[in-house]
Amino acid sequence: MPGPGPDFEPGPAELRIDLDAIAANWRLLQARAGKARCAAVVKADAYGLSAARVAPALWAAGCRSFFVAHGAEGLSLRQCLPNAEIFVLHGLSDQLAAFAAAGLVPVLNSLDEIAAWSARAGAAGRPLPAALHIDTGMTRLGLSEASVARLAAEPERLANLSLRLVMSHLACADDPAHPMNREQLDAFARLKRALPPLPASLSSSGGIFQGAPFHFEMVRPGIALYGGRPLASAPNPMAEAVRLAAKVLQVHDVDTPRTVGYGATRQVSGGTRIATIGVGYADGYFRSLGNRGFACIDGIPVPVVGRVSMDLITLDVTALPATRVGAGTRVDLIGGGVDVDALADAAGTLAYEILTRLGPRYRRVYVGAAAGEGQDPAPCAGAVSSG
Ligand SMILES: *Cc1c(COP(=O)(O)O)cnc(C)c1O
């Protein structure tokens, strides 16, 4: 068809990650946290955005403490950040010796883990760093109230450890009106009194916006660093850090009523224009966005019509002038008018899951002063990075 011609570089969809925006988000969160130190949660490869890229940018912005989930993530991050404090949320793995050698700080979640790490410290002949996690309502990881009482009664259990932090985790951080926040705050304040005085940490992204009592000595944001909304029901103050753009492969000018996509779930009438994009659920574009999601062209929303295929989606672009959309036209799938949280709402999920599913077929471009514009290889030799 005679099209307006490409306005976007051919090739796979482009995933553009703005390291300056992530650094600016960290600075904003640090400012909101007041006297508390702002750490950064970079588990799951920095929520799918590459810890090897994101963590050095945050270090350059002034962040000194990082949280990962797995021991292997901690070992890999150590290669990027030789001097950072790296907490491992899952506690001890089977790599105890490597942990100690890399100076990782396991977040100990049970009396058994405390005993194992303490024994390792005894064998090493030196105290080893550790954090303690108290469960105040997640019922997921962390010391129970009974275990905390046991530690209070038997403080020698902690003798070999160089304790850096006591922490807990909010179940409803994104909803300040939820009574659970207050309950967990009170439980945390009460339970940590049974332990030696330590810097404390309770808040992930949402808790930072719930006021000073939630800040303690350290806050641990993840999603807000990457541009996700910290609170579900308030305007999002974070800068957009992720932009996913693809090009139109083909446009169909529908002249008589017909259906679009697998299952023929969508009927369209004559006069509709359908643009096909080479991104699908194999790329982490949620299948639940079929007939629900939206993209943007020039900031104008264009709805997903029909089902999401493995490698393709179809958009109703009738709202745009026919001369504007043709093969090669740039379409924003995340960012550029497509708010990642709004997209997640449409998909029935969270921005967290949208980000951590971003697929391997995208061409990743890291921008910002911290990135070295456009450069692609990971800056940390030996570090595991996706993409
Ligand atoms: C993932 C996680 C965080 C970060 O949560 P966000 O909601 O992404 O800010 C903080 N603490 C713990 C224990 C976590 O598991």
The ligand as an SDF file (V2000), in Angstrom:
LIG
                    3D

 15 15  0  0  0  0  0  0  0  0999 V2000
   10.6710   -6.5750   46.3670 C   0  0  0  0  0  0  0  0  0  0  0  0
   10.8990   -6.0870   47.7430 C   0  0  0  0  0  0  0  0  0  0  0  0
   11.0670   -4.7100   48.0060 C   0  0  0  0  0  0  0  0  0  0  0  0
   10.8120   -3.6420   46.9580 C   0  0  0  0  0  0  0  0  0  0  0  0
    9.4090   -3.5090   46.8000 O   0  0  0  0  0  0  0  0  0  0  0  0
    8.7820   -2.4300   45.7890 P   0  0  0  0  0  0  0  0  0  0  0  0
    7.3330   -2.5630   46.0230 O   0  0  0  0  0  0  0  0  0  0  0  0
    9.1950   -2.8370   44.4310 O   0  0  0  0  0  0  0  0  0  0  0  0
    9.3260   -1.1030   46.1780 O   0  0  0  0  0  0  0  0  0  0  0  0
   11.4390   -4.3350   49.2820 C   0  0  0  0  0  0  0  0  0  0  0  0
   11.6120   -5.2650   50.2620 N   0  0  0  0  0  0  0  0  0  0  0  0
   11.4120   -6.5770   50.0580 C   0  0  0  0  0  0  0  0  0  0  0  0
   11.5800   -7.5370   51.1750 C   0  0  0  0  0  0  0  0  0  0  0  0
   11.0300   -7.0250   48.7970 C   0  0  0  0  0  0  0  0  0  0  0  0
   10.8160   -8.3400   48.5950 O   0  0  0  0  0  0  0  0  0  0  0  0
  1  2  1  0
  2  3  1  0
  2 14  2  0
  3  4  1  0
  3 10  2  0
  4  5  1  0
  5  6  1  0
  6  7  2  0
  6  8  1  0
  6  9  1  0
 10 11  1  0
 11 12  2  0
 12 13  1  0
 12 14  1  0
 14 15  1  0
M  END
$$$$
